[in-house]
């Protein structure tokens, strides 16, 4: 476990490596797992991110702070942190999860990050944990803006059509391929009154729909130029 401790890009070295082992053990592995540490880490992360944002943005209201906190603690963000730190390959999984590529799954990666945060707190103290989270989020905090995010392509396309009294688009999955843990979807976006079809692919239906909507919106906006 000391080798794993050194391999992870966390800028923290555990004194009690049993805590790290527990944090990296998924429930599918059997025995003691990271669910309790995940529970603790989730609470600590939420509190410390709120504290950090409260200090960094003294002039912004509760709504802006809540929006920023949500973007930082959501599953996708935590999974991204896990990948950057090399956590995925170190997670101990049951045979089924390991064969299906569970160490790549956002939910498992996010839970492991929360569990590690809980383990760091138990291995040290709240001040050390605060520094640890500041390190994990350094790049994201530097890029963070309190301004509302730009609306996604599906929403913008819908609003574009509604503003002109046109029917809303429809989306259809026309192809899907790949293994269960690594699917690719092809989606077609159809707009009444337009002959063109707007196709796009993605690793989820939502991702493919967003890309197809973006192509459709570009075509509609070009008609106005």
C-alpha positions as CSV (number, residue, x, y, z in Angstrom):
1,X,0.0,0.0,0.0
2,X,3.0,2.3,0.5
3,X,3.8,1.9,-3.2
4,X,0.2,3.0,-4.1
5,X,0.5,5.9,-1.7
6,X,3.5,7.1,-3.6
7,X,2.0,6.4,-7.0
8,X,-1.1,8.6,-6.5
9,X,-0.7,12.2,-7.5
10,X,-2.3,13.5,-4.3
11,X,0.5,15.5,-2.6
12,X,-0.4,13.7,0.6
13,X,1.2,10.7,2.2
14,X,-0.8,8.6,4.6
15,X,0.6,7.8,8.0
16,X,-2.0,5.1,8.4
17,X,-2.0,3.3,5.1
18,X,-4.9,1.1,6.2
19,X,-7.1,4.2,5.8
20,X,-5.9,4.6,2.2
21,X,-6.6,0.9,1.5
22,X,-10.1,1.2,2.9
23,X,-10.7,4.4,0.8
24,X,-9.7,2.5,-2.4
25,X,-11.8,-0.6,-1.7
26,X,-15.1,-0.7,-3.6
27,X,-18.0,-2.6,-2.0
28,X,-17.9,-5.2,-4.7
29,X,-14.5,-6.3,-3.4
30,X,-16.1,-7.7,-0.2
31,X,-15.2,-7.1,3.4
32,X,-14.4,-3.6,4.7
33,X,-15.0,-1.0,1.9
34,X,-15.1,2.7,1.3
35,X,-18.8,3.5,1.8
36,X,-18.4,4.9,5.3
37,X,-15.4,7.0,4.4
38,X,-17.3,8.2,1.3
39,X,-20.1,9.4,3.6
40,X,-17.7,11.3,5.8
41,X,-15.7,12.7,2.8
42,X,-18.8,13.9,1.1
43,X,-19.8,16.0,4.2
44,X,-16.3,17.3,4.6
45,X,-15.9,18.2,0.9
46,X,-19.3,20.1,0.9
47,X,-18.4,22.1,4.0
48,X,-14.8,23.0,2.9
49,X,-15.8,23.9,-0.7
50,X,-18.5,26.1,0.8
51,X,-16.0,27.7,3.1
52,X,-13.4,28.3,0.3
53,X,-16.1,29.9,-2.0
54,X,-17.4,32.0,0.9
55,X,-13.9,33.5,1.4
56,X,-13.0,33.8,-2.3
57,X,-16.2,35.5,-3.4
58,X,-17.3,37.9,-0.7
59,X,-19.6,40.0,-2.9
60,X,-21.6,37.2,-4.4
61,X,-25.0,35.9,-3.1
62,X,-26.1,32.5,-2.0
63,X,-27.4,31.6,-5.4
64,X,-24.0,32.1,-7.1
65,X,-22.1,30.4,-4.3
66,X,-24.5,27.4,-4.5
67,X,-24.1,27.1,-8.2
68,X,-20.4,27.2,-8.0
69,X,-20.3,24.6,-5.2
70,X,-22.6,22.3,-7.2
71,X,-20.2,22.4,-10.2
72,X,-17.2,21.5,-8.0
73,X,-18.7,18.6,-6.0
74,X,-20.7,17.0,-8.8
75,X,-19.9,13.4,-9.9
76,X,-18.3,14.4,-13.2
77,X,-15.9,16.9,-11.5
78,X,-14.9,14.3,-8.9
79,X,-14.3,11.7,-11.5
80,X,-12.1,14.1,-13.5
81,X,-10.0,14.7,-10.3
82,X,-9.7,10.9,-9.8
83,X,-8.4,10.4,-13.4
84,X,-5.9,13.2,-13.0
85,X,-4.6,11.8,-9.8
86,X,-4.4,8.2,-11.2
87,X,-6.9,6.8,-8.7
88,X,-8.9,4.6,-11.0
89,X,-6.3,1.8,-11.6
90,X,-5.7,1.6,-7.8
91,X,-9.3,0.9,-6.8
92,X,-9.9,-2.6,-5.5
93,X,-12.9,-4.1,-7.2
94,X,-14.8,-7.3,-7.3
95,X,-14.2,-9.6,-10.3
96,X,-17.4,-8.6,-12.1
97,X,-16.7,-4.8,-11.7
98,X,-13.1,-5.2,-12.7
99,X,-14.0,-7.2,-15.8
100,X,-16.6,-4.6,-16.8
101,X,-14.1,-1.7,-16.4
102,X,-15.6,-0.3,-13.2
103,X,-12.5,1.6,-12.4
104,X,-13.3,3.9,-15.3
105,X,-16.9,4.5,-14.2
106,X,-17.7,8.1,-13.0
107,X,-19.7,6.9,-10.0
108,X,-16.9,4.6,-8.6
109,X,-14.2,7.2,-9.3
110,X,-16.2,10.0,-7.6
111,X,-17.0,7.9,-4.6
112,X,-13.3,7.0,-4.2
113,X,-12.3,10.7,-4.2
114,X,-14.8,11.4,-1.4
115,X,-13.6,8.4,0.5
116,X,-10.0,9.5,0.2
117,X,-11.0,13.0,1.5
118,X,-12.6,11.3,4.5
119,X,-9.5,9.2,5.0
120,X,-7.2,12.2,4.9
121,X,-9.3,13.9,7.5
122,X,-9.0,10.9,9.9
123,X,-5.3,10.6,9.1
124,X,-4.6,14.2,9.9
125,X,-6.9,17.1,10.8
126,X,-9.3,19.6,9.3
127,X,-6.6,22.2,8.4
128,X,-4.6,19.5,6.5
129,X,-7.8,18.4,4.8
130,X,-8.5,22.0,3.8
131,X,-5.1,22.3,2.2
132,X,-5.5,18.9,0.5
133,X,-8.8,20.0,-1.1
134,X,-7.3,23.3,-2.1
135,X,-4.6,21.3,-3.9
136,X,-7.0,18.9,-5.6
137,X,-9.1,21.8,-6.9
138,X,-6.3,24.4,-7.6
139,X,-6.8,24.5,-11.3
140,X,-10.6,24.4,-11.1
141,X,-10.7,27.2,-8.5
142,X,-8.4,29.3,-10.7
143,X,-10.8,28.9,-13.6
144,X,-14.0,29.3,-11.6
145,X,-16.4,32.1,-12.4
146,X,-19.5,33.2,-10.5
147,X,-21.3,34.0,-13.7
148,X,-24.1,31.6,-14.8
149,X,-22.9,29.0,-17.2
150,X,-23.7,29.3,-20.9
151,X,-26.9,27.3,-21.7
152,X,-26.3,23.9,-23.3
153,X,-27.0,23.5,-27.1
154,X,-30.3,21.6,-26.6
155,X,-31.7,24.3,-24.4
156,X,-30.6,27.1,-26.8
157,X,-32.0,25.2,-29.8
158,X,-35.3,24.8,-28.0
159,X,-35.5,28.5,-27.1
160,X,-34.5,29.5,-30.7
161,X,-37.4,27.5,-32.2
162,X,-39.9,28.5,-29.5
163,X,-39.1,32.2,-30.1
164,X,-40.0,31.7,-33.8
165,X,-43.2,29.7,-33.2
166,X,-41.7,26.5,-34.6
167,X,-42.1,23.0,-33.4
168,X,-39.5,21.5,-31.0
169,X,-36.9,19.2,-32.3
170,X,-37.0,15.4,-31.9
171,X,-34.1,13.2,-31.2
172,X,-33.7,9.5,-32.3
173,X,-30.9,7.1,-31.6
174,X,-30.0,5.6,-34.9
175,X,-27.0,3.5,-33.9
176,X,-25.2,2.3,-30.8
177,X,-22.1,0.2,-30.5
178,X,-19.3,-0.8,-28.1
179,X,-19.0,-2.8,-24.8
180,X,-21.4,-2.1,-22.0
181,X,-18.9,0.1,-20.2
182,X,-17.7,1.9,-23.3
183,X,-20.8,2.6,-25.5
184,X,-21.0,5.0,-28.4
185,X,-24.4,6.4,-29.5
186,X,-25.3,8.1,-32.8
187,X,-28.3,10.4,-32.6
188,X,-30.2,12.2,-35.2
189,X,-31.8,15.6,-34.5
190,X,-34.9,16.3,-36.7
191,X,-36.5,19.7,-37.1
192,X,-39.8,20.1,-38.9
193,X,-39.4,22.1,-42.1
194,X,-35.8,21.3,-42.6
195,X,-34.7,18.6,-45.0
196,X,-31.2,18.3,-43.4
197,X,-30.5,15.7,-40.8
198,X,-28.2,16.6,-38.0
199,X,-26.3,13.5,-36.7
200,X,-23.7,13.3,-34.0
201,X,-22.1,10.7,-31.8
202,X,-21.2,10.5,-28.1
203,X,-20.4,8.2,-25.2
204,X,-23.9,8.8,-23.9
205,X,-27.3,9.6,-25.5
206,X,-27.2,13.0,-23.8
207,X,-23.7,13.8,-25.2
208,X,-24.8,12.8,-28.7
209,X,-28.0,14.8,-28.5
210,X,-26.1,17.9,-27.3
211,X,-23.7,17.6,-30.3
212,X,-26.5,17.1,-32.8
213,X,-28.4,20.1,-31.3
214,X,-25.3,22.2,-31.7
215,X,-25.1,21.3,-35.4
216,X,-28.7,22.1,-35.9
217,X,-28.4,25.4,-34.1
218,X,-25.4,26.4,-36.3
219,X,-27.4,25.7,-39.4
220,X,-30.5,27.7,-38.2
221,X,-28.3,30.6,-37.2
222,X,-26.5,30.6,-40.5
223,X,-29.9,31.0,-42.3
224,X,-30.3,34.4,-40.5
225,X,-26.9,35.7,-41.7
